[in-house]
Amino acid sequence: MAAVAGDPDILTDFVAPTMLGGPVNITGDYFTFTSFRGYTMPVAALAATKASMVEFPALNGQSVSYARLVFPPGTVNPPHTHPRAAELLLVVDGALSVGFIDTAGKLYTQDLTIGDMFVFPKGLVHYQNNKGAGPAVALSAFGSAAPGIVSVPVTVFGTGVDDTVLAKSFKTDVPTVQKLKAALTPPPKKP
C-alpha cells in the first residue's frame, strides 16, 4: 500500500482570504511576494527565505512554492526531505555540490554552477553543499504550497528518541549519542 501526499485540488481560480466570515477585497498586491528583494550575505550560516503558503497566502491551492537559499563559503544545507513535494533547484550565483539518496540506498551527486538545475525527487533525503571559497545562491521551486521539511539530523537526534536505541542503531555508544543530541537539539523557545 502506498501513501500519497499532495495539495488538494481547488474548485475556484484561487483561494481568497476572508475576514470575520466575509471576503476581502482582492487586488494585485495579494498575488505579489516581495521578500526576495535584496539580501545580505550571512556571516557563517545558510539563510533560507521561503515563499510558501505561510509566508505568501496567495499560494493556497496553487500547488507551488519557492525558496531562496544563500550559502556562505563552506556551508551545508544538511540532509533533509520534503514529504509533500519534489524540489527543483537552480543555481544563480556561485557553485554547489548536491546529492540525494534513493529508496534503494543509492547516492546521486552532482557539482552545479550558475545556470544549472537539479531535481530532488519528492520525499527523498537530499542535501546541498557550498565547497567553494565564494558565496552561492540558489532558487528552489516546490510542487506544493506547503512542501514541509524534515531535517534528518534534528529529527534523529533532537526529538527525544531513546539514547540506547540511537546508540544501537548507529553502532556507537550512548555518550557519543548524547554529544550529538546536545549539538543538534535546538535551544528551548523563550516565552
C-alpha beads as a LAMMPS data file, in Angstrom:
LAMMPS data file: protein, C-alpha beads

191 atoms
190 bonds

1 atom types
1 bond types

-500.0 500.0 xlo xhi
-500.0 500.0 ylo yhi
-500.0 500.0 zlo zhi

Masses

1 110.0

Atoms # bond

1 1 1 0.000 0.000 0.000
2 1 1 1.429 3.397 -0.979
3 1 1 0.760 6.696 0.729
4 1 1 0.413 9.759 -1.461
5 1 1 0.602 13.296 -0.119
6 1 1 -0.066 16.428 -2.104
7 1 1 -2.040 19.616 -2.290
8 1 1 -5.822 19.245 -2.686
9 1 1 -7.425 20.496 -5.870
10 1 1 -9.455 23.695 -5.529
11 1 1 -12.753 24.434 -7.234
12 1 1 -12.111 28.149 -7.829
13 1 1 -9.454 30.179 -9.633
14 1 1 -7.738 30.930 -6.326
15 1 1 -8.424 30.794 -2.587
16 1 1 -9.399 34.261 -1.402
17 1 1 -8.766 35.243 2.207
18 1 1 -11.693 36.073 4.448
19 1 1 -12.016 38.460 7.375
20 1 1 -14.696 37.913 10.009
21 1 1 -16.502 35.476 7.734
22 1 1 -16.640 37.723 4.696
23 1 1 -14.477 38.034 1.593
24 1 1 -11.613 40.518 1.441
25 1 1 -11.185 42.991 -1.428
26 1 1 -8.501 41.354 -3.624
27 1 1 -6.000 43.432 -5.627
28 1 1 -2.754 42.604 -7.407
29 1 1 -0.959 43.097 -4.085
30 1 1 -2.411 39.803 -2.855
31 1 1 -0.588 37.963 -5.670
32 1 1 2.762 39.744 -5.123
33 1 1 5.599 38.483 -2.914
34 1 1 8.427 40.972 -2.310
35 1 1 10.590 39.274 0.336
36 1 1 13.176 38.130 -2.229
37 1 1 14.190 41.747 -2.909
38 1 1 17.848 42.122 -1.993
39 1 1 19.772 40.147 0.599
40 1 1 22.884 40.451 2.711
41 1 1 25.358 37.610 2.690
42 1 1 25.195 35.988 6.145
43 1 1 28.467 35.685 8.014
44 1 1 28.533 31.970 8.739
45 1 1 25.177 30.292 8.241
46 1 1 22.856 29.191 5.484
47 1 1 19.969 31.626 5.014
48 1 1 16.666 30.441 3.550
49 1 1 13.920 32.841 2.544
50 1 1 10.706 30.897 1.933
51 1 1 7.705 31.775 -0.187
52 1 1 5.296 29.038 0.878
53 1 1 1.623 29.280 1.759
54 1 1 2.533 30.511 5.262
55 1 1 4.579 33.488 4.009
56 1 1 2.578 34.066 0.812
57 1 1 -1.114 33.145 1.320
58 1 1 -1.945 33.560 -2.390
59 1 1 -0.204 30.186 -2.909
60 1 1 -3.034 28.387 -1.088
61 1 1 -4.426 25.841 -3.559
62 1 1 -1.807 26.567 -6.248
63 1 1 0.497 23.556 -5.559
64 1 1 3.682 25.653 -5.875
65 1 1 6.145 27.437 -3.604
66 1 1 9.652 28.817 -3.739
67 1 1 12.714 29.447 -1.607
68 1 1 15.921 31.437 -1.956
69 1 1 18.960 29.780 -0.373
70 1 1 22.092 31.816 0.365
71 1 1 25.207 29.761 1.162
72 1 1 28.313 31.415 2.586
73 1 1 31.550 29.582 1.706
74 1 1 31.811 26.178 3.382
75 1 1 28.157 25.901 4.446
76 1 1 25.852 22.917 4.106
77 1 1 22.107 22.527 3.931
78 1 1 22.065 19.296 5.998
79 1 1 20.325 16.137 4.802
80 1 1 16.575 16.695 4.778
81 1 1 13.430 15.745 2.926
82 1 1 10.268 17.448 1.695
83 1 1 7.464 14.927 2.251
84 1 1 4.915 16.686 0.041
85 1 1 6.965 17.961 -2.917
86 1 1 9.775 17.475 -5.354
87 1 1 12.349 20.307 -5.348
88 1 1 13.817 21.898 -8.474
89 1 1 16.991 23.810 -7.533
90 1 1 18.538 26.473 -9.816
91 1 1 21.995 27.876 -9.021
92 1 1 22.000 31.635 -9.708
93 1 1 25.385 32.532 -8.167
94 1 1 28.471 30.505 -7.239
95 1 1 28.575 26.718 -7.232
96 1 1 27.052 23.911 -5.167
97 1 1 27.630 20.200 -4.734
98 1 1 24.305 18.411 -4.296
99 1 1 23.030 14.905 -3.807
100 1 1 20.108 12.679 -2.900
101 1 1 19.665 9.079 -1.806
102 1 1 17.019 6.892 -3.434
103 1 1 14.947 4.250 -1.640
104 1 1 17.436 1.537 -2.669
105 1 1 20.212 3.445 -0.855
106 1 1 21.956 4.728 -3.998
107 1 1 23.572 8.182 -3.756
108 1 1 23.252 10.524 -6.754
109 1 1 25.570 13.568 -6.687
110 1 1 26.376 16.458 -8.984
111 1 1 28.504 19.601 -8.953
112 1 1 26.459 22.572 -10.155
113 1 1 27.404 26.063 -11.295
114 1 1 25.482 29.177 -12.382
115 1 1 22.520 28.252 -14.575
116 1 1 22.493 24.536 -13.651
117 1 1 19.312 22.923 -12.338
118 1 1 18.910 19.734 -10.307
119 1 1 15.745 17.919 -9.242
120 1 1 15.354 16.251 -5.855
121 1 1 12.505 13.711 -6.097
122 1 1 9.602 14.051 -3.667
123 1 1 10.258 12.633 -0.204
124 1 1 13.880 11.590 -0.777
125 1 1 16.714 12.636 1.558
126 1 1 18.947 15.259 -0.078
127 1 1 21.486 17.991 0.693
128 1 1 23.364 20.950 -0.795
129 1 1 26.972 21.922 -0.006
130 1 1 28.985 25.032 -0.903
131 1 1 32.547 23.662 -1.054
132 1 1 33.831 26.803 -2.755
133 1 1 35.685 29.858 -1.479
134 1 1 32.892 32.237 -2.506
135 1 1 29.179 32.525 -1.735
136 1 1 26.475 30.636 -3.618
137 1 1 22.818 31.470 -4.154
138 1 1 20.103 29.101 -5.389
139 1 1 16.380 29.275 -6.016
140 1 1 14.239 26.234 -5.236
141 1 1 10.804 25.602 -6.680
142 1 1 8.482 23.090 -4.990
143 1 1 5.443 21.224 -6.307
144 1 1 3.401 22.095 -3.210
145 1 1 2.256 25.265 -1.473
146 1 1 3.362 23.565 1.771
147 1 1 6.212 21.150 0.918
148 1 1 7.236 20.593 4.532
149 1 1 10.782 19.920 5.659
150 1 1 12.157 17.120 7.805
151 1 1 15.762 17.681 8.909
152 1 1 17.448 14.286 9.264
153 1 1 19.967 15.283 11.992
154 1 1 17.420 17.203 14.085
155 1 1 14.723 14.549 13.634
156 1 1 17.018 11.691 14.601
157 1 1 18.958 13.350 17.432
158 1 1 16.736 16.241 18.528
159 1 1 13.293 14.736 19.055
160 1 1 13.681 12.528 22.113
161 1 1 14.436 9.120 20.606
162 1 1 15.941 6.983 23.388
163 1 1 19.748 7.186 23.598
164 1 1 20.123 3.401 23.686
165 1 1 18.002 2.983 20.555
166 1 1 20.170 5.538 18.721
167 1 1 23.440 4.050 20.009
168 1 1 22.440 0.576 18.784
169 1 1 21.082 1.929 15.502
170 1 1 24.270 3.850 14.702
171 1 1 26.594 1.215 16.207
172 1 1 28.105 3.644 18.689
173 1 1 27.874 4.342 22.407
174 1 1 25.454 6.403 24.496
175 1 1 27.991 9.183 25.312
176 1 1 28.520 9.787 21.568
177 1 1 24.746 9.938 21.031
178 1 1 24.422 12.400 23.911
179 1 1 27.098 14.658 22.359
180 1 1 25.225 14.625 19.054
181 1 1 21.925 15.358 20.782
182 1 1 23.464 18.286 22.669
183 1 1 24.815 19.757 19.429
184 1 1 21.638 19.225 17.386
185 1 1 18.844 19.981 19.833
186 1 1 17.522 23.493 19.337
187 1 1 17.510 25.678 22.444
188 1 1 14.130 25.998 24.178
189 1 1 11.959 28.816 22.870
190 1 1 11.684 31.851 25.111
191 1 1 8.152 32.648 26.331

Bonds

1 1 1 2
2 1 2 3
3 1 3 4
4 1 4 5
5 1 5 6
6 1 6 7
7 1 7 8
8 1 8 9
9 1 9 10
10 1 10 11
11 1 11 12
12 1 12 13
13 1 13 14
14 1 14 15
15 1 15 16
16 1 16 17
17 1 17 18
18 1 18 19
19 1 19 20
20 1 20 21
21 1 21 22
22 1 22 23
23 1 23 24
24 1 24 25
25 1 25 26
26 1 26 27
27 1 27 28
28 1 28 29
29 1 29 30
30 1 30 31
31 1 31 32
32 1 32 33
33 1 33 34
34 1 34 35
35 1 35 36
36 1 36 37
37 1 37 38
38 1 38 39
39 1 39 40
40 1 40 41
41 1 41 42
42 1 42 43
43 1 43 44
44 1 44 45
45 1 45 46
46 1 46 47
47 1 47 48
48 1 48 49
49 1 49 50
50 1 50 51
51 1 51 52
52 1 52 53
53 1 53 54
54 1 54 55
55 1 55 56
56 1 56 57
57 1 57 58
58 1 58 59
59 1 59 60
60 1 60 61
61 1 61 62
62 1 62 63
63 1 63 64
64 1 64 65
65 1 65 66
66 1 66 67
67 1 67 68
68 1 68 69
69 1 69 70
70 1 70 71
71 1 71 72
72 1 72 73
73 1 73 74
74 1 74 75
75 1 75 76
76 1 76 77
77 1 77 78
78 1 78 79
79 1 79 80
80 1 80 81
81 1 81 82
82 1 82 83
83 1 83 84
84 1 84 85
85 1 85 86
86 1 86 87
87 1 87 88
88 1 88 89
89 1 89 90
90 1 90 91
91 1 91 92
92 1 92 93
93 1 93 94
94 1 94 95
95 1 95 96
96 1 96 97
97 1 97 98
98 1 98 99
99 1 99 100
100 1 100 101
101 1 101 102
102 1 102 103
103 1 103 104
104 1 104 105
105 1 105 106
106 1 106 107
107 1 107 108
108 1 108 109
109 1 109 110
110 1 110 111
111 1 111 112
112 1 112 113
113 1 113 114
114 1 114 115
115 1 115 116
116 1 116 117
117 1 117 118
118 1 118 119
119 1 119 120
120 1 120 121
121 1 121 122
122 1 122 123
123 1 123 124
124 1 124 125
125 1 125 126
126 1 126 127
127 1 127 128
128 1 128 129
129 1 129 130
130 1 130 131
131 1 131 132
132 1 132 133
133 1 133 134
134 1 134 135
135 1 135 136
136 1 136 137
137 1 137 138
138 1 138 139
139 1 139 140
140 1 140 141
141 1 141 142
142 1 142 143
143 1 143 144
144 1 144 145
145 1 145 146
146 1 146 147
147 1 147 148
148 1 148 149
149 1 149 150
150 1 150 151
151 1 151 152
152 1 152 153
153 1 153 154
154 1 154 155
155 1 155 156
156 1 156 157
157 1 157 158
158 1 158 159
159 1 159 160
160 1 160 161
161 1 161 162
162 1 162 163
163 1 163 164
164 1 164 165
165 1 165 166
166 1 166 167
167 1 167 168
168 1 168 169
169 1 169 170
170 1 170 171
171 1 171 172
172 1 172 173
173 1 173 174
174 1 174 175
175 1 175 176
176 1 176 177
177 1 177 178
178 1 178 179
179 1 179 180
180 1 180 181
181 1 181 182
182 1 182 183
183 1 183 184
184 1 184 185
185 1 185 186
186 1 186 187
187 1 187 188
188 1 188 189
189 1 189 190
190 1 190 191
